[in-house]
Amino acid sequence: MKILIKIAILLVIVIGGGAFYGWLQWKPIAAELSAKDQEKFDLMMAEAKSFGFGTAQKLYNELDTMTLEDVVNLRHSKWQEKLEKNEEFRNAYLEEQHKARQQESIERKSKHDLKLSTLIFKSEEGKLLSTIWKESEPWQKVMVLRQKCVKYLKMEEADSRRRTNALELSRISSILDRPEKLSCGKKMADICLAISVSDYCMELVPNADDNEAILQAMQRLKGKMNHYYYIK
């Protein structure tokens, strides 16, 4: 009965050219139906205006019985189809996703760096925050040791360059000049050094699941690093 009343209101609007009372009755119904499926709603209105009331009522029934799940599935299906067929839309979407992933990566790195900063030696205090260190997980200690290994090996290399003949091979360069490493030109020297130092420190401080492995890593660092830079 309610459906027939709503269809009757639609007929009043179509035949009566949008009578004011009929429009007031139809407006909230139209808003609800068009929100479900705008294309089907427009087709229903076009059928009604061309006096195809049988088709109009069929379309109305389909819209009226659509559930929220039906609406969500329909919108996703249309979005997926547009993504597959519309190259401009697809490229814009992929670009947006790329930017979102970059931003997420930046935020994640920022949070990670903040966590690490609470574990690292604070110069103003002149000592390691031993309490935090003891309470830290092994993987966190691994990250700290690797970071400090890279920092002080690069510092030793820089200091060595200032003190020695530029043609002489420094201790760090000798350690890192392994056969499997590709030789680098002068322009790429700093980049290659950074990569080599990072790889070397990962070898000295491998992934660890317990504090015993952390102690072993610290012993390796002590044996491989210059004592002056190690105690720093």
C-alpha positions as CSV (number, residue, x, y, z in Angstrom):
1,M,0.0,0.0,0.0
2,K,2.8,2.4,0.9
3,I,4.6,1.7,-2.4
4,L,1.4,2.5,-4.3
5,I,1.0,5.8,-2.4
6,K,4.6,6.8,-3.3
7,I,4.1,5.9,-6.9
8,A,0.9,7.9,-6.9
9,I,2.8,10.9,-5.6
10,L,5.3,10.4,-8.4
11,L,2.5,10.4,-10.9
12,V,1.1,13.6,-9.4
13,I,4.5,15.3,-9.9
14,V,4.9,14.1,-13.4
15,I,1.4,14.7,-14.6
16,G,0.9,17.9,-12.6
17,G,4.2,19.4,-13.5
18,G,5.5,19.1,-10.0
19,A,2.5,20.3,-7.9
20,F,3.7,21.9,-4.7
21,Y,2.0,19.5,-2.3
22,G,3.1,16.5,-4.3
23,W,6.7,17.8,-4.3
24,L,6.7,18.2,-0.5
25,Q,5.6,14.6,-0.2
26,W,8.1,13.3,-2.8
27,K,11.2,15.2,-1.9
28,P,12.4,13.1,1.1
29,I,11.6,9.9,-0.7
30,A,13.5,11.1,-3.8
31,A,16.5,12.0,-1.6
32,E,16.6,8.6,-0.1
33,L,16.3,6.7,-3.4
34,S,18.8,8.8,-5.3
35,A,21.3,8.3,-2.5
36,K,21.1,4.6,-3.0
37,D,21.7,4.6,-6.8
38,Q,21.6,7.9,-8.6
39,E,21.7,6.2,-12.1
40,K,18.8,4.0,-11.4
41,F,16.8,6.8,-9.8
42,D,17.4,9.1,-12.9
43,L,16.2,6.2,-15.1
44,M,13.1,5.8,-13.0
45,M,12.2,9.5,-13.3
46,A,12.8,9.4,-17.1
47,E,10.5,6.4,-17.5
48,A,7.8,8.1,-15.4
49,K,8.0,11.3,-17.4
50,S,7.6,9.2,-20.6
51,F,4.7,7.4,-19.0
52,G,6.6,4.1,-18.8
53,F,5.0,3.6,-15.4
54,G,5.4,-0.2,-15.4
55,T,9.2,0.2,-15.7
56,A,9.2,3.1,-13.3
57,Q,7.4,1.1,-10.6
58,K,9.8,-1.8,-11.1
59,L,12.8,0.5,-10.7
60,Y,11.2,2.1,-7.7
61,N,10.7,-1.4,-6.1
62,E,14.4,-2.2,-6.7
63,L,15.5,1.0,-5.1
64,D,13.1,0.7,-2.2
65,T,14.3,-2.8,-1.2
66,M,18.0,-2.0,-1.4
67,T,19.7,-2.6,1.9
68,L,22.7,-0.7,3.3
69,E,24.9,-3.7,2.3
70,D,23.5,-3.6,-1.2
71,V,24.4,0.1,-1.5
72,V,27.9,-0.4,-0.2
73,N,28.5,-3.3,-2.6
74,L,27.1,-1.4,-5.5
75,R,29.4,1.6,-4.9
76,H,32.4,-0.6,-4.5
77,S,31.6,-2.4,-7.7
78,K,31.2,0.9,-9.6
79,W,34.5,2.2,-8.1
80,Q,36.3,-1.0,-9.0
81,E,35.0,-0.8,-12.6
82,K,36.0,2.9,-12.9
83,L,39.5,2.0,-11.5
84,E,39.9,-0.7,-14.2
85,K,38.5,1.2,-17.2
86,N,39.4,4.9,-16.5
87,E,43.2,5.4,-16.9
88,E,43.2,9.0,-15.6
89,F,41.2,8.0,-12.5
90,R,43.5,5.0,-11.9
91,N,46.7,7.1,-12.2
92,A,45.3,9.7,-9.9
93,Y,44.3,7.0,-7.4
94,L,47.8,5.3,-7.6
95,E,49.5,8.7,-7.1
96,E,47.4,9.4,-4.1
97,Q,48.2,6.0,-2.6
98,H,51.9,6.5,-3.2
99,K,51.8,9.9,-1.4
100,A,49.9,8.3,1.5
101,R,52.4,5.5,1.8
102,Q,55.3,8.0,1.7
103,Q,53.7,10.1,4.5
104,E,53.0,6.9,6.5
105,S,56.6,5.9,6.1
106,I,57.8,9.4,7.3
107,E,55.5,9.3,10.3
108,R,56.5,5.7,11.2
109,K,60.3,6.6,10.9
110,S,59.7,9.7,13.1
111,K,58.0,7.6,15.8
112,H,60.8,5.0,15.6
113,D,63.5,7.6,15.8
114,L,61.8,9.1,18.8
115,K,61.8,5.7,20.6
116,L,65.5,5.2,19.7
117,S,66.4,8.7,21.0
118,T,65.3,7.7,24.5
119,L,67.8,4.8,24.4
120,I,70.8,6.7,23.0
121,F,73.7,8.3,24.9
122,K,72.8,12.0,25.8
123,S,75.8,14.3,25.5
124,E,74.4,16.8,28.0
125,E,74.3,14.1,30.7
126,G,77.6,12.5,29.8
127,K,76.3,8.9,30.2
128,L,74.1,6.3,28.8
129,L,70.6,6.1,30.3
130,S,71.4,2.7,31.9
131,T,67.9,2.2,33.4
132,I,66.2,2.5,30.1
133,W,68.9,0.4,28.4
134,K,68.3,-2.4,30.9
135,E,64.6,-2.3,30.3
136,S,64.9,-2.2,26.5
137,E,64.1,-5.2,24.3
138,P,67.1,-6.9,22.5
139,W,65.9,-5.7,19.1
140,Q,66.0,-2.1,20.4
141,K,69.5,-2.6,21.7
142,V,70.5,-4.0,18.3
143,M,69.3,-0.8,16.6
144,V,71.1,1.5,19.1
145,L,74.4,-0.4,18.7
146,R,74.2,-0.4,14.9
147,Q,73.4,3.3,14.9
148,K,76.4,4.1,17.2
149,C,78.7,1.8,15.3
150,V,77.9,3.6,12.0
151,K,78.2,7.0,13.7
152,Y,81.7,6.4,15.2
153,L,83.2,4.5,12.3
154,K,82.2,7.4,10.0
155,M,83.7,9.8,12.6
156,E,86.9,7.8,12.7
157,E,87.1,7.9,8.9
158,A,86.5,11.6,8.8
159,D,89.1,12.3,11.5
160,S,91.6,10.0,9.7
161,R,91.2,11.9,6.4
162,R,92.0,15.2,8.1
163,R,95.1,13.7,9.8
164,T,96.7,11.6,7.1
165,N,97.8,12.0,3.5
166,A,94.8,11.9,1.2
167,L,96.5,9.2,-0.9
168,E,96.9,6.8,2.0
169,L,94.3,4.2,2.8
170,S,92.7,4.8,6.2
171,R,92.1,1.9,8.7
172,I,88.3,2.1,8.0
173,S,88.8,2.1,4.2
174,S,91.1,-0.9,4.6
175,I,88.5,-2.9,6.6
176,L,85.7,-2.0,4.1
177,D,87.7,-2.6,0.9
178,R,86.6,-6.2,0.5
179,P,86.8,-8.0,-2.9
180,E,83.0,-8.4,-3.2
181,K,82.5,-4.7,-3.0
182,L,82.4,-2.7,-6.2
183,S,85.0,0.1,-6.4
184,C,83.6,3.6,-6.4
185,G,84.7,6.7,-8.2
186,K,85.6,9.9,-6.3
187,K,82.1,11.4,-6.7
188,M,80.5,8.4,-5.2
189,A,83.0,7.7,-2.5
190,D,81.0,9.1,0.4
191,I,77.9,7.2,-0.6
192,C,79.8,4.0,-1.0
193,L,81.4,4.5,2.4
194,A,78.1,5.1,4.1
195,I,76.7,1.9,2.5
196,S,79.8,-0.1,3.4
197,V,79.8,1.1,7.0
198,S,76.2,0.3,7.4
199,D,76.7,-3.2,6.0
200,Y,79.7,-3.8,8.2
201,C,77.9,-2.7,11.4
202,M,75.0,-5.0,10.6
203,E,77.6,-7.9,10.4
204,L,79.1,-6.9,13.8
205,V,75.6,-6.4,15.3
206,P,73.3,-9.1,13.8
207,N,69.7,-9.5,14.9
208,A,69.4,-10.7,18.4
209,D,66.7,-12.3,20.6
210,D,68.4,-12.2,24.0
211,N,70.8,-10.2,26.0
212,E,73.6,-12.8,25.7
213,A,73.7,-12.1,21.9
214,I,73.8,-8.4,22.7
215,L,76.9,-8.9,24.9
216,Q,78.6,-10.8,22.2
217,A,77.9,-8.0,19.7
218,M,79.4,-5.5,22.1
219,Q,82.5,-7.6,22.4
220,R,82.8,-7.8,18.6
221,L,82.5,-4.0,18.4
222,K,85.2,-3.6,21.1
223,G,87.5,-5.9,19.1
224,K,86.9,-4.2,15.7
225,M,86.6,-0.5,16.6
226,N,89.3,1.9,17.6
227,H,89.4,2.0,21.4
228,Y,89.1,5.7,21.5
229,Y,85.9,5.7,19.4
230,Y,84.5,2.6,21.1
231,I,84.6,4.1,24.6
232,K,82.8,7.3,23.3
